[in-house]
Amino acid sequence: MGPMPAYWKGECIKGENFEPEKACNRKLIGARYYLKGFEQAYGPLNMSGNPEYRSARDFLGHGTHTASTAAGSIVKNASFFGIGKGTARGGAPWAKVAVYKICWGKNSRGRCTEADILAAFDDALHDGVDVISASFGATPPLPPFFASSADIGSFHAMQLGISVVFSAGNDGQDPSLVQNVAPWSLCVAASTIDRTFPTEIVLDSNFTIMGESIISKEIKGKLASAVTYFVDGVCNPRNWKQKIATGKIVLCFYTPGLAYEIAQEAVKTAKGLGLIFAEPFTKPIADVEDAIPTLHVDISQGTIIGNYLAESPKLPLVEIAPSKTIIGKSPAPTVAYFSSRGPSSISPDILKPDITAPGINILAAWPSQTPPTLKPTDGRSVKWNFQSGTSMSCPHVSGVVALLKSVHPEWSPAAVRSAIMTTAYIRDTSHDTILAGGSVAGSSPFDIGAGHINPLKAMDPGLIYDMKTSDYILFLCNIGYTQERIKRIVVPSAGVDTICENVFKTNANVNYPSISISNLQFTMTIKRTVRNVGWEKTAVYYSSAKEPDGVEVVIRPRVLIFSHLKQEISYYVTLKPLKKSQGRYDFGEIVWSDGFHYVRSPLVVLVNTTADFTLHSTI
């Protein structure tokens, strides 16, 4: 690793099981921890039966996993007991890392407080970080921006030219549950990669079905029906019939509200050997053996297994082989079913999430003193572990941001975000529309934002949509914030004016890389400005549009002619509603291309004309 940056002011703070002289080096150059807010909210950190370290040292594994995903060094032969074996590397493997521990284990779950979050942001900005990766959030209802430490801290970072990347949340397919929706930061959804872990099930040595799991050892037992052990065959601990399932691999079926984790606990309570969990084919995600070894199959496969069991004169013998690792055989990406969806619940004129990135079964570093399942009964020690969530997709983007900043150090956080969004792709490896996990439908911008991240394309986006502090202040004015509330977000500095003079009813004109119109009643025209950052100082870009259903889209001018680098040109998009509609979003896109670069912006429109379909112009 290279020398310490001259501007670096950070330090490693001594604490429990954390000696800076041994732990910190030219890779890990900072380590702080924040406990005051947590202890004010939850009381003193309970160390009895609740493993934690009163230091920057990680126990829950979340911080280790995300940090190594963003900037871990290159390590050969990484695997989880031989599964997923290969060379591990973070998104920016030569980047230096500073950790700021703000979340603490309480009942094996991380808890973070507003006070600790803001204190960590303040220190990170003072220390001189270049990128902040923040894999945390809160389920809606979302607080206003002026009451959120994450939003305030990330605004301060933006003012200093520091990009902040957040996770979108894991609250599932229902709309408007996306978290971290501030327009001055990046919000990342989660999607799959083309790596699967097929796991063979053999019944009575002559009938085979392929499921998916992460199982490192062969399992043998007797196949049993959930009806034998649980009321109505619903695998829930509350339904247990007090019958022991020793040596049995229990077949359980998904029912609404029954997550596989609940079925695991149920079968474990019955002292079962393993679980075959049948669920809709849009849901199965292999996971590390948790309460008990679990094999995921879709409902049609589960039905076949159930019919075999019903027709057998005695309980069939089940052999489950160790999982295999297969790459490149399944279409990817697909949006994770748990990934939180848009639109934003507090600022629908800004599309969130912004982007999607790998977040399913990501193999990354893990603290060896922490069991891979976090269960006290799990005696295994690993250096690598699989995790899934938008917490895992977030650091993928953070690593890309670090690479972009190294190539384009002069770019603002908005420019970096623009490069990532406008170069994203919306087709999977089979050249079909990226699927929305949890359904059989194609994804929309509320699932994937601008699309799936494409790091190489982002290095050379051709055009960028940039924004300044004043643009974000106008955004805050437009959503009705008073000057007093805006001052709670903005760091006072020369040239920064928090007075709201020209206030608009919509934020559609904010120079964001995506276009979102949350209430199109009449014909309206919006403005965007792009800057030429291509390698050629002269460039000609032609526009094209895919119109949302029932909306006429006119772009003017249709051609942008750039005569020098960094030249900025504005264009206008007129949207005219052509249908009666209410409460329905439709999607399209606008693309600018010079034949090499394709600068794509998602177009999201809610036509709201049912009450009065008479068309008027706001221009």
N, C-alpha and C positions, 0 to 999 in steps of 0.2 A: 504494500500500500504506500501511497505517496505521503509526503510530510503533512503535518497539521496545517490547515488553512490559516493564513496570517490574521484573518478577521475573526477567527473563532474565539468566542468568549465562554463557551460552555465548560462544564466540569462534571466529574463523576463524584457523586455523593456517597459516602460510606454508610452502610446499613447492615442489617442482619444478613449473614451469609453473602455479603457483597463487599469485597475488598478492592477498591479502585486500582491499586497497584497491580493486582493480578487480573482483574476482569476487563479493564479498559486498555486500549491499545490504539494503533493507527486505524483500525476498523471501527471499533466502538469508542467514540470520542466524547460521549456525554451520556450521563445516566442520572436522572433526578426522579424523585417520587413525591407524591402529594397525598396527604392523609388527613389534613385538618378538616376539610369539608366532609369527608366520609365519616369521621368520628363524631362530628357535630350532628350529622344526620342519623347515624346508625349506632352510635356509642363506640366505645373502645374496640379496636380490632380484636376479634375473638380468635385466639390461636388454638384453643382447645377443641379438637375435633373439626377444626376448620383450617386446614393447612394454608398458610400464607407466609410471606416474608415481609417484615417491616423494613423494606428497602426497595430499590429499583429491580431487584431480582424477581423473575417471573415464576409463578407457580402454576397458574391456570393454563399456561401454554399459549394463550391467545396472542400475547405480545411477541413471544418468540416466533410463532408461526408467521404472523403478518410482517414482522421486521425482516425475516429471512426471505419472504416472498418478494418484498420490495427491493432489497439490496443485499441478499445473501451472497457470499462468495461461491465460487464454483467448487463443487464437491462431487467426486466420482462414486459410483456404486451406492447411491442413496436408495433406500427402500424401506418398506414396512414389512419386516419378516420375509423379504424376498419379493414382495408384491410391489409393482410399480418401479422396479429397479431401473436405474439410469443415472445420468449426470444431473445433479441439481444445481440451479443457479438462480439468483434473484433477478428482477427486472433490470437493475443497475448494479451489477456485481462489484464494480470498482468504486461505488459511492461509499462515503463514510456514514455512520449511523449514530444518532443520538436518540435515546429513549426517554420518554416522559411518562411515568406510570401514574395513571389517574384512576384506574378501575381496580377494585379490590374484591377478592373472593368472599362471597357470603352465600353459604349453602351451595357452593360450587358454581356460582354465577357471578359474573363481574358486575359490580355496582359502581357507578360514577356520579359525581355531584357537580353542580354548576360551579361552585367555588373552586374546586380542584381543576376543572377543565379550563377555566379562565386563567388561573395561576400558571398552568402549564403552557398555555398559549403565550402568555406574557414572557415567560422565561425562554421559550423556544425562539421567539422573535428577538429577544435581547441577545441570545447566544449566537445568532447568525445562521440559522438553518436556511436552506434553499427551498425545500419542499416539506410539507407536513402531510403525513398519511394518518387519517383519523377513522379507524374502523369502530365507530360507536354511533349511537343515535337513540331516539326515543319514539315510541309508537304514537301516532296522532291520537288526540288533538295536539297539534304542534303549537308551541308558544310563539308569540310574535317575535320578530327578529330582534327587537330591542331587549327582550327578556331571555334570550338564549345565549349562553356563554360560548357555544360553538359558533354561532353566527356572528357574534361580536368579535370573538378572537380571530375568526377567518377573515372578517372585514379588515381588521388591523393588519393581518398578514398581506392581504391584497394591496393595501396602501403602501406596503414596503416592497412590493414586487414578488411576494412569496406565494406560490400556489398551494392550495389546500384541497385535498381529495378526501371525500367522505363516502361511506357506504350508504346504499339506498334503503337498507332495512330488509328484514326477513319476515314480513307480515303477510305475504301471499298474494293471491291473484286478484283480490277485490280492488276496485279503483280507489284512488286518492289516499293510499296508505304510505306513499313514498315519504321518506324522511330526508332531512338535510337538503332543503330546497332553495337555499339562498343562491341568487344568481352570480355571486362573486366567488363561488366555489364549484368544484366538480362533484357530481353525484353519480355513483356507479352501481348498476344492476349486476346480477350474477347469471352466468350461463355455463353450459357444459363445454368440455373439450372432447376430442375424438378418442379418448381412452376409456375402455370399459373393463370390467372385471367379471367375465363370465364364470359361473360356478355350476358345476354339473351335479344334478340330483339323479341318483340311480335307485329305482324301486325294484326290490326283489331280484336284483342283478340282471334284469332283462328289459326294463323300461326306463328311458332317460328323458329328462327335461332340463333345459338350461335356464338358470336364474342368474341373479347377480348379487354379489356380496364381496366383502373383504375378509376372507377366512383363510388363515394360514395353515391350519391342520385339518386332516380328514376327520369327519364326524360320522359315527355309526349309531343308529338307534332304531326304534320302532315308530312308524308313522301313526299319529293319532289325530282324531277330530277334536276341534275345539268344543263341540257339543258335549263331549264326555266330561270336560272339566269346568265349563263355564255356562252359566244360564243363557239360554238362547244362542249359544255358540259365539257370544260376543266376548272377545278376549280383553276383559277389563278386570283388574284386581277385585273390584266390588262384586263382580259376577262369579267369583270363584266358588265352586261347589265343595270345597274342602277335600277334594280328591287329589292324591299325589300323582304326579306325572313323571316319576323317575325313569330315566332311560328313554323317554318319549320325545320325538320331534313333532311339535303340535302345528297343525295347519290352521291358520287364522285368516279370516277375510276382513278386509276393510269395510267399515260402515261409517257413515257421516259422523265426524267428530272423533273417530278412533284413529289416532296416529299410531305408527308402528312402535313408538317408544312406550305407549301405554300397553300395547300387546306384549312387548318384551317384558315389562314389569309383571304383567299377569302370568305369563308362562314361567317366569323366574319364581314368582310366589308359589306356583304349583310344583316347583322344583323340577321343571322340565329340562331336557337336555338341549333343545334348540327350537327355533321358530322358523316356519315357512310362512311368510306374510304375503297374501295375495291382495293386490291393490290396483286401481286403474293404471293402465299402461303409461299414462302421462305423469305418474308420480314416482315410480321406484327410483331410489338413489341408493347405491351400495354404501354401506357405512362400516366403520371399524366395529368389530364385535363389541357390543355394549353390555347390557345386562346379561344377555346370553347370545350365542351365535345366531345370526338372523340372515335368512336368505330371502331376497325379494323376487317375486314373480308377479306377472300381471294376472288379472282376474280370469282370463281365459285359460292360462296355464294352471292357475289354482283350481279352476273347475275341473280340468282334466285329472289333476292329482286327487281332488275330492271324489270324483267318480271312480277312480281306480281303487281308492280306499273303501268306498261303499260296496264295491263288487268283490272285494277280497274276503275269503273265508276267515282269514286271521289278519292281524295287524301286519302290514308289509314292512319288510326291512328297508331302511333308508340309509344310503351311503352318500354323503356330501363331500365332494372332493375339494382340495384346496383351490382357492380362486386363481385364475390365470389373468395375465395382463395382455390386453389386445389394443393395439393402436391403429387408427386409420380405417376401421371397418364400420364405424357408425357415423351417420351424418351429424355434424356439429358446426356451429353451436346451436343449442336450444336453450331458451330462457328457463332458468330454474323456477319450478312451481312456487317456491317460497319467496322469490324475489319481489320486493314491494313495487307496486305499480303507481303510475301517475293517473290523473293530473295532480299537480300540487294542490293541497287543500288550503293554502293561504296565498298563493300567487299563481293562479292558473294561466296567466299570460306568459309565464316562463316554463318551458317544457322541462320536466324532470321525470325520470332520471335523464342524465345527459348522454350516457354511454353504457354499454355492457362489456364485461370482461370475464375471464375464467374464474369460476367460484365454486365448482363442484369437485369434490374429492381431490383437493390440491394437496400434494405431498410437500411438506416443508419442515423446517427444523422444529424440534420439540425438546423441552427441558427433560433430561433423563431421569430426574427424581420424581417426575409427575407421571402417573399411569396414563396411557393413551386414551382411556375412557373417563378419566377423573374419578373413577369409582374406587373407594378404599379397598374393596375386595379384589381389585385388579392389581396383581403383583408384578406385572410386566414393566420393563424399563426400555424405552426406545429413544433414539435420537431423531427419528423422522416420524411424522404422523399425518394421516389424512384428515382434513377438515373441509367443511362446506359452509358457504354463507356469503353474503355480500361483504362481510369482513375479509374474506379471502380475495374477492374480486377487486376491492379497493386498492390494496397494495400493488396489484398488477399494474394498475393505471399510475400509481405513485412512482413506480420504477420507470415507466415510460416518460412521465413528466420530468424526472431527473435526467434522463437521457436527452430529452428535448432541450432542457435548460443548458445542458453542457454544449450542445450544438448551436443553440440560439440564445446565448445569455442575455441578449437585449430584449427578448420577448417578455411582454407582460403576462400575468396569469390569464387574462382574457385571451391573449393571442395563443397561448399554449392550449387552452381549452378549445379554441376555435380550430386549431390544427388537428386536434384529436377527433373532434366531432365531425368536421366536414370531410374527413378522409375515411370514416368508418364504413364498414360494409354491412349489407342487409341480406346477404345470401349465405346459405350454409355450404358445406363442402360438397353437397350434391347439386349445388347451384339452384336450390329452391329457397323459398322464403324461410327465414329463421322462424322456427316454431315457438309459440308461446307455451312454455311448460305449464302443465295443469289443465291444458285444453288440447283440442286437435286442430286449432285454428292457427293461422299465421300470426306473427307478432305485429304489434303496432308500436308507434313511438312511445306510448305509455309503458310498454314493456322494456324496450331496448334503447330508448332515447334516439340518438342519431344512428345507432347501430353498434356493431361489435368493433372494438378497438383494433386498429391496424398500425402498429408502431412504425414500420418502415415508411408507409405512405405519409404518416404524420410528420416525418422529418422534412418533407417537401410538399406542403399543402397547396402551394401556388398563390392562394389568396387567404387572407385572414380577416375576421371581424374582431376589431379591438374595442376595448372599453376603458374609460378612466374613472377615477373616484367620483367625479362630478356626474357621470352617467348613472352610477349606482345611487347617488343621492337623489337624483331625479326619479329613479325607480321608487325610492322610499317615499318621496313626496306624492307620487301618483297613487300609492296605496293608502294615502291619507295620514301618514305619520306627521306629527307636529315637529317643530324644530327642536323642542326639548327631547323628544324621543329619538330623533335622528342623532342628536349630540351624544346620546348614550351608546351609539354604535360607532361613531366616527372619531378617529383620533384628530384633534385640532392640529392643523399645520398650515403653513403659508399657502395661500391660493385655494384653500378648501372652504367653500361657502355652504353652510347648511340651511340657508334661507330658501323656502319654497316660493318661487316667483311664478313660473309658468307650469301649472299643474294640469295634467291630462287625465281623462277618465280611464285610460287604458295604458298598459305598458307594452303594447304591441310594437311600438317604435324603438324600444330598447335594442341596441345594436347586438343582439344575441345571435349565435350561429344557427339557431332554430327559430321558426316562426310559429307562434301559438296565439290564436284568436279565440278567446273563450266566450264571446258573445257577439256574433256577426248578425246584426239586425238589418243593416243597410250597406250599400256599397261603401267601402272604405279603402284608403290608400295608406300604405306604410312605407317606411324608408329604411334602407340598410346601406351601410358604407363598408367597402372592402379595400384592403391594402395589398398591393402587389409585393409578394415576398419570394417569388420564383427566382430561379437562377438566371433567367433572361431578363434584362432590364426593360425590354419592350415586349409586350404581350397583347394578344387580342383574345378576349373571352366571349363566347356566345352562350346565351341563356336557353334553357328549356324548362318546361314545367309539367308536372303530372298533377292534374287538377283534382282536388277532393270532390267527392260526389256531390253534385248540386251547387258547385261553386265555380264561377268563371274567374280565371286568373290571367291578368295581363301584366307583363313586365316591361318597364321602359327605363332607360333604353334597353334594347334587346342585345346590344353589343357594347362591351367595355373595352376601350383601347387605352392601354397603359404605355407611356413613353419613357418611364424611368422606374427604377426600383423604389419601393416604399411610397409610390404615388397612391393616393386614395381617391376613389371615385364612388359616388353614391348612385343607387338605383332605387326605383319605386315599384311596389307591387300593389296592384289594385285587385281587390277581391269583391265579387258581386254575388250575392246569394240568388240562386235560381229555383229554390224549392221551399215549400212549407216544411218546417222542421222545428223541433224543440228537444233539447236534452240529448242530442246525438252528436258525437264527434265523428268527423271524417278526416281522412289523411291523404296527403299528397307530398310533393317535393319540388324544390327548385334547384337546378344544377347549372353551374357556370363551368365551361370547359374551354381550354385552349387546344384541345386535341391530345394533351398529355395529362394535365391535371383535371380532376373532376371534383369540383367543390360543391358538395351536396348539403342542402339544408332541409330538414323535415318541415312539412307544412301541416299544422294541426288546426282545424277549424270546427267550431261549434256554431252551426247556423241556428239562429233563434228568431224565427219569423212567424210562428203560428199565430201569435196574438194580433199581429198587424203585418200582412204580407205586402203592403204598399212599399215600394222601393224608393228610398230617398238617398241622397248623397251627402256625405259629411265633408266633402272637399269644397 
